Amino acid sequence: MSNLDQARVASRSTETTRAALIKAATSVFAEYGYGGGSVRLITQRAMANQAAVNYHFGGKDGLYREVLMAATRAFEENSFLDAAELDALSPEDALRRYLHQFLLPLVKRDRVSRFLRIFAWESVQPSEVFSAFITNSPPRIFHLAEGVVRRFLPQDASAETVTFATLWLAQQPMFFVRDAERLAQPPFSLKFDEDALERLVDTLAGLSLRGLARV
């Protein structure tokens, strides 16, 4: 094998390892959050050496930043919920669509759903890495939540009121997505399927409509 061929093989091996680490980290952080997701578990799932995390990403923080950047790209590429689409709906339908899309991880286990679970973990266990990241790249869920709540608030609502309402609405689906496994156990014993998802959307939409109306 020529030196050039050897370099190409090494490059492919490096890219494969890097991609495997990002994929494994996404799964682990979605299950346990940043604080609970260990490098050892990530490397075990990626079938890689722990030193590979330092080599490719400079450590756990760098790997987490890469996962967050992948999440941002995935949201943009998939356009799973578009601000213009929400604006075209009635305020009530926009609210329901928002809740439905961000509750989908309860019944789906795709890549976007895992990213949403990571953001849900950050709502109760915020990490410095995430805080620094969202300063420059605020998660899409907050942009869309703000767009929805502004449809219900007076035009002269203060910036503080808008922020309060935005954070409140964003938390509604995050709680269920983050704690789905715990909620499936006693004493709650909730079972999430497509029908249960629709009932949850109906319930949260009704409560949210009454709350926003009072504001």
C-alpha positions in Angstrom: 0.0 0.0 0.0 1.4 3.4 -1.0 1.9 6.2 1.5 -1.0 8.0 -0.1 -3.3 5.0 0.3 -2.3 4.6 3.9 -3.1 8.3 4.6 -6.5 7.9 3.0 -7.3 4.8 5.2 -6.1 6.7 8.3 -8.2 9.7 7.4 -11.3 7.5 6.9 -10.6 5.8 10.2 -10.3 9.2 12.0 -13.5 10.5 10.4 -15.4 7.3 11.3 -14.2 7.4 15.0 -15.1 11.1 15.2 -18.6 10.5 13.8 -19.1 7.5 16.1 -18.2 9.6 19.1 -20.7 12.3 18.2 -23.5 9.8 17.6 -22.8 8.0 20.9 -22.5 11.3 22.8 -25.9 12.4 21.4 -27.5 9.3 22.7 -25.8 9.4 26.1 -26.5 13.1 26.7 -30.1 12.6 25.6 -30.5 9.9 28.2 -28.5 11.3 31.1 -27.9 15.0 30.4 -24.5 16.6 30.2 -23.7 16.1 33.9 -24.8 12.4 34.0 -23.3 11.5 30.6 -19.9 10.0 31.3 -17.0 9.9 28.8 -16.5 6.2 29.6 -20.1 5.3 28.6 -19.8 7.4 25.4 -16.5 5.7 24.3 -18.0 2.3 25.2 -20.9 2.9 22.9 -18.7 4.3 20.2 -16.3 1.4 20.6 -13.5 3.9 20.9 -10.6 4.6 23.3 -11.2 7.3 25.9 -8.2 9.2 24.6 -10.0 9.7 21.3 -12.3 12.2 23.0 -9.4 14.4 23.9 -7.7 13.8 20.5 -10.8 14.8 18.4 -12.6 17.3 20.7 -10.2 18.4 23.4 -12.3 16.7 26.1 -16.0 16.3 27.2 -16.8 20.0 26.8 -15.6 20.1 23.2 -17.5 16.9 22.4 -20.7 18.4 23.9 -20.3 21.6 21.9 -20.0 19.5 18.8 -23.3 17.8 19.7 -25.0 21.1 20.2 -23.7 22.4 16.8 -25.0 19.2 15.2 -28.4 19.9 16.9 -28.5 23.4 15.5 -27.7 22.1 12.0 -30.3 19.3 12.3 -33.1 21.7 13.3 -32.3 24.0 10.3 -31.9 21.2 7.8 -35.1 19.4 8.9 -37.2 22.6 9.4 -39.4 20.5 11.6 -41.3 23.6 12.7 -41.0 26.9 10.8 -41.8 30.4 12.2 -43.5 31.4 8.9 -45.7 28.3 9.1 -46.7 29.2 12.7 -47.5 32.8 11.7 -49.9 31.5 9.0 -51.9 29.6 11.6 -54.4 31.0 14.0 -52.9 31.7 17.5 -54.7 28.7 18.9 -53.5 26.4 16.1 -50.0 27.8 16.3 -49.9 26.9 20.0 -51.1 23.4 19.4 -48.6 22.9 16.6 -45.8 24.1 18.7 -46.7 21.8 21.6 -47.2 18.8 19.3 -43.8 19.2 17.6 -41.8 19.6 20.8 -43.6 16.6 22.5 -42.9 14.3 19.6 -39.8 12.8 21.3 -42.3 11.0 23.6 -43.3 8.7 20.7 -40.3 9.1 18.3 -36.6 8.2 18.8 -35.0 9.9 15.9 -32.0 12.2 15.9 -34.0 15.4 16.3 -35.9 13.9 19.2 -32.6 13.1 21.0 -31.4 16.7 20.5 -34.7 18.0 22.0 -34.2 15.7 25.0 -30.7 17.2 25.5 -32.2 20.7 25.6 -34.8 19.5 28.1 -32.1 18.3 30.4 -30.5 21.7 30.3 -33.7 23.3 31.6 -33.1 21.7 35.0 -29.3 20.9 34.9 -27.8 23.8 33.1 -24.2 23.4 32.1 -21.6 26.1 31.5 -21.0 24.7 28.0 -24.6 25.1 27.1 -25.0 28.5 28.6 -22.0 29.8 26.6 -23.3 28.1 23.4 -26.8 29.6 23.6 -25.4 33.1 24.0 -24.4 32.9 20.4 -26.9 30.3 19.1 -30.2 30.4 21.1 -32.1 27.1 20.7 -34.9 27.1 18.2 -37.5 26.2 20.8 -37.2 29.6 22.5 -37.4 31.5 19.2 -40.6 29.7 18.3 -42.1 29.9 21.8 -41.6 33.7 21.7 -43.3 33.9 18.3 -46.3 31.9 19.7 -46.7 33.9 22.9 -46.5 37.2 21.1 -49.7 36.2 19.3 -51.6 36.3 22.6 -50.0 39.2 24.4 -50.8 42.9 23.9 -48.6 44.8 21.5 -47.3 47.0 24.3 -46.4 44.0 26.5 -43.0 44.6 28.2 -39.9 42.7 27.3 -39.9 41.2 30.7 -43.5 39.9 30.3 -42.7 38.4 26.9 -39.6 36.7 28.4 -41.6 35.3 31.3 -44.3 33.9 29.0 -41.7 32.5 26.5 -39.8 30.6 29.2 -43.0 29.4 30.7 -44.3 28.0 27.4 -41.0 26.5 26.5 -41.0 24.5 29.7 -44.4 22.8 29.1 -43.2 20.2 26.7 -39.6 20.0 28.1 -40.8 18.6 31.4 -42.6 15.6 29.8 -39.8 15.0 27.3 -37.1 15.1 29.9 -38.9 12.9 32.5 -40.7 10.5 30.2 -39.0 7.4 31.7 -39.8 8.5 35.3 -43.4 9.4 34.4 -43.9 5.9 33.0 -43.2 4.4 36.4 -45.4 4.3 39.5 -47.1 6.3 40.8 -47.8 8.0 37.5 -47.6 5.0 35.1 -48.1 7.1 32.1 -47.9 5.3 28.7 -47.1 7.6 25.8 -48.3 6.6 22.3 -49.8 8.6 19.5 -53.2 8.8 21.1 -51.8 9.8 24.5 -49.7 12.4 22.7 -52.8 14.0 21.3 -54.5 14.0 24.6 -51.5 15.6 26.2 -51.4 18.3 23.5 -55.1 18.9 24.1 -54.6 19.3 27.8 -51.5 21.5 27.7 -53.0 23.6 25.0 -56.2 24.2 27.1 -54.1 25.1 30.1 -51.8 27.3 28.1 -54.7 29.2 26.4 -56.2 30.0 29.8 -52.9 31.1 31.2 -52.0 33.3 28.2 -55.5 34.8 28.2 -55.0 36.0 31.8 -51.7 37.6 30.9 
